[in-house]
């Protein structure tokens, strides 16, 4: 079972695994350019969307518009065509224009760097806001998506029912020095090894630590 005493060892092993696998798409975007606006937009595109689809959509959009000013030069239908087929592309296209307008009018053209103001933007939830804080501003935050929520519970490190509960539980249990990398490591691990159904336990480097909570079949 993973606990506060051995979580450091677990993350060290996951760091090695992480280096072997493809990085999450928003991490790729952040490494190409430390641009909070592109990280924010990329994260919004990634919601309910596979990484490979997000990557194509983000590349197409950013080739045409990668600033709030440029986004506002496009119509909703133009944005929809660029970002299709990301999930909920109609709604996301509308939100991208509204967000760009708010950033220009309320925040003087800069993406806000605090949680409360990020959460005030349409379509931005805690997952998106925390990821922007970490990757866009190098601030301490814990981004919890479906992989982080699932694996943290599967390991037995937390016992929670929602992503929000997991975030607050991790804030209490996880040393702050691990906050920034926790999402990256667990997302990569969840995409490649610790699958939602029938995880690859036989290939898992941290199996001996894992509580295997709610794991039925495994490979």
C-alpha positions as CSV (number, residue, x, y, z in Angstrom):
1,X,0.0,0.0,0.0
2,X,1.3,3.4,-0.9
3,X,1.6,5.9,2.0
4,X,3.3,9.1,2.9
5,X,6.5,7.3,3.8
6,X,7.0,5.4,0.5
7,X,5.4,7.8,-2.0
8,X,8.9,9.3,-2.7
9,X,10.2,5.9,-3.8
10,X,7.1,5.3,-5.9
11,X,7.5,8.6,-7.7
12,X,11.2,7.9,-8.3
13,X,10.3,4.6,-10.1
14,X,7.5,6.4,-12.0
15,X,10.1,9.0,-13.1
16,X,12.1,6.3,-14.8
17,X,9.0,5.0,-16.5
18,X,8.0,8.4,-17.5
19,X,11.2,8.9,-19.4
20,X,10.5,5.9,-21.6
21,X,7.0,7.0,-22.7
22,X,5.5,9.8,-24.7
23,X,4.8,12.8,-22.6
24,X,1.3,14.1,-22.1
25,X,0.3,16.5,-24.9
26,X,0.1,19.6,-22.7
27,X,3.5,19.0,-21.3
28,X,4.8,18.8,-24.9
29,X,3.1,22.2,-25.7
30,X,4.6,23.7,-22.6
31,X,8.1,22.5,-23.4
32,X,7.9,24.0,-26.9
33,X,7.0,27.4,-25.5
34,X,6.5,28.5,-21.9
35,X,3.4,30.3,-23.1
36,X,0.5,30.3,-20.5
37,X,-2.1,31.2,-23.2
38,X,-1.1,28.2,-25.4
39,X,-1.1,26.0,-22.4
40,X,-4.5,27.2,-21.3
41,X,-6.0,26.8,-24.8
42,X,-4.3,23.4,-25.3
43,X,-5.7,22.1,-22.0
44,X,-9.2,23.2,-22.9
45,X,-8.9,21.4,-26.2
46,X,-7.7,18.3,-24.4
47,X,-10.8,17.9,-22.2
48,X,-12.7,14.7,-23.2
49,X,-10.2,14.3,-26.1
50,X,-7.4,11.9,-26.8
51,X,-3.9,13.3,-26.9
52,X,-3.3,12.6,-30.6
53,X,-6.5,14.4,-31.5
54,X,-5.6,17.3,-29.2
55,X,-2.1,17.6,-30.7
56,X,-3.5,17.8,-34.3
57,X,-6.1,20.4,-33.3
58,X,-3.7,22.5,-31.3
59,X,-1.1,22.5,-34.1
60,X,-3.8,23.6,-36.7
61,X,-5.2,26.3,-34.4
62,X,-1.8,27.7,-33.3
63,X,-0.6,27.9,-36.9
64,X,-3.3,30.4,-37.5
65,X,-3.9,32.0,-34.1
66,X,-1.9,31.7,-30.9
67,X,-2.7,34.9,-29.1
68,X,-6.0,36.3,-27.8
69,X,-5.9,39.0,-30.5
70,X,-5.6,36.4,-33.2
71,X,-8.3,34.2,-31.8
72,X,-10.7,37.1,-31.9
73,X,-10.0,37.6,-35.6
74,X,-11.6,34.2,-36.2
75,X,-15.3,33.4,-36.3
76,X,-16.8,30.6,-34.2
77,X,-17.1,28.5,-37.4
78,X,-13.5,29.1,-38.4
79,X,-12.3,27.9,-34.9
80,X,-14.6,24.9,-35.1
81,X,-13.1,23.8,-38.4
82,X,-9.5,24.2,-37.0
83,X,-10.2,22.3,-33.8
84,X,-12.5,19.5,-35.1
85,X,-12.8,16.7,-34.0
86,X,-12.0,17.5,-30.4
87,X,-14.8,16.7,-28.0
88,X,-17.5,19.4,-27.6
89,X,-15.8,21.5,-30.3
90,X,-18.8,23.8,-30.8
91,X,-18.8,24.8,-27.1
92,X,-15.0,25.0,-27.0
93,X,-14.8,27.3,-30.0
94,X,-17.3,29.7,-28.4
95,X,-15.4,29.5,-25.1
96,X,-12.0,30.3,-26.8
97,X,-13.4,33.5,-28.2
98,X,-15.0,34.6,-24.9
99,X,-11.8,33.7,-22.9
100,X,-9.7,35.7,-25.3
101,X,-11.9,38.7,-25.0
102,X,-11.9,38.5,-21.1
103,X,-8.1,38.1,-21.1
104,X,-7.7,41.2,-23.2
105,X,-10.3,43.4,-21.5
106,X,-10.0,42.3,-17.8
107,X,-6.5,41.0,-17.5
108,X,-4.6,43.3,-19.9
109,X,-3.8,40.6,-22.4
110,X,-2.2,38.2,-19.9
111,X,-3.5,34.9,-18.6
112,X,-4.1,35.3,-14.9
113,X,-1.7,33.4,-12.6
114,X,-4.0,32.6,-9.7
115,X,-6.6,29.9,-9.2
116,X,-9.6,32.1,-8.5
117,X,-9.2,34.2,-11.6
118,X,-8.5,31.2,-13.8
119,X,-11.7,29.5,-12.5
120,X,-13.6,32.6,-13.5
121,X,-13.0,31.9,-17.2
122,X,-15.7,29.9,-19.1
123,X,-15.0,26.2,-19.4
124,X,-12.1,26.3,-16.9
125,X,-12.3,23.9,-14.0
126,X,-9.9,23.0,-11.3
127,X,-8.0,20.5,-13.5
128,X,-7.3,23.1,-16.2
129,X,-6.5,25.9,-13.8
130,X,-4.1,23.9,-11.8
131,X,-2.3,22.6,-14.9
132,X,-1.9,26.1,-16.2
133,X,-0.4,27.2,-12.8
134,X,2.1,24.4,-12.9
135,X,3.1,24.4,-16.6
136,X,2.5,28.0,-17.4
137,X,3.7,29.7,-14.3
138,X,5.8,27.1,-12.5
139,X,3.7,27.5,-9.4
140,X,2.9,24.8,-6.8
141,X,-0.5,23.2,-7.6
142,X,-1.9,19.7,-8.0
143,X,-3.7,18.9,-11.2
144,X,-6.1,16.0,-10.8
145,X,-7.6,14.4,-13.9
146,X,-9.2,10.9,-14.3
147,X,-5.8,9.2,-14.3
148,X,-4.6,10.9,-11.2
149,X,-7.9,10.3,-9.4
150,X,-8.0,6.6,-10.4
151,X,-4.4,5.7,-9.7
152,X,-4.1,7.6,-6.4
153,X,-7.1,5.6,-5.2
154,X,-5.9,2.3,-6.8
155,X,-2.6,2.6,-5.0
156,X,-4.4,3.2,-1.7
157,X,-2.7,6.5,-1.2
158,X,-6.1,8.3,-0.9
159,X,-9.7,7.2,-0.5
160,X,-11.9,9.6,-2.4
161,X,-14.9,9.7,-4.6
162,X,-14.2,12.7,-6.9
163,X,-11.3,14.5,-8.5
164,X,-11.9,17.5,-6.3
165,X,-11.8,15.3,-3.2
166,X,-8.6,13.7,-4.5
167,X,-7.0,17.1,-5.0
168,X,-7.6,18.3,-1.5
169,X,-6.6,14.9,0.0
170,X,-3.3,15.1,-2.0
171,X,-2.7,18.6,-0.8
172,X,-2.7,17.2,2.8
173,X,-0.8,13.9,2.2
174,X,1.7,14.7,-0.6
175,X,4.9,16.6,0.1
176,X,4.8,19.9,-1.7
177,X,8.1,19.1,-3.5
178,X,6.1,16.4,-5.5
179,X,3.2,18.6,-6.5
180,X,4.4,19.8,-9.8
181,X,5.4,16.4,-11.2
182,X,2.6,14.3,-9.8
183,X,0.2,14.8,-12.6
184,X,2.7,14.3,-15.4
185,X,4.0,11.0,-13.9
186,X,0.6,9.5,-13.2
187,X,-1.0,10.6,-16.5
188,X,1.8,9.0,-18.4
189,X,1.6,5.9,-16.2
190,X,-2.1,5.7,-16.6
191,X,-2.0,6.0,-20.4
192,X,0.7,3.3,-20.8
193,X,0.5,0.8,-17.8
194,X,-2.1,1.5,-15.2
195,X,-5.1,1.4,-17.6
196,X,-8.7,1.9,-16.2
197,X,-9.6,-1.7,-17.2
198,X,-7.2,-4.6,-17.0
199,X,-4.0,-2.7,-16.1
200,X,-0.6,-4.2,-17.0
201,X,0.3,-5.2,-13.5
202,X,2.9,-7.7,-14.9
203,X,4.8,-4.8,-16.4
204,X,4.3,-2.4,-13.4
205,X,7.4,-1.2,-11.6
206,X,5.5,-0.2,-8.5
207,X,3.3,-3.3,-8.2
208,X,4.8,-4.3,-4.8
209,X,3.6,-0.9,-3.4
210,X,0.2,-1.0,-4.9
211,X,-3.0,-1.7,-2.9
212,X,-4.7,-2.7,-6.2
213,X,-7.9,-1.2,-4.9
214,X,-10.9,-2.2,-7.1
215,X,-8.7,-4.0,-9.6
216,X,-10.4,-7.0,-11.0
217,X,-8.7,-8.3,-14.1
218,X,-5.1,-7.4,-14.8
219,X,-2.5,-8.4,-17.4
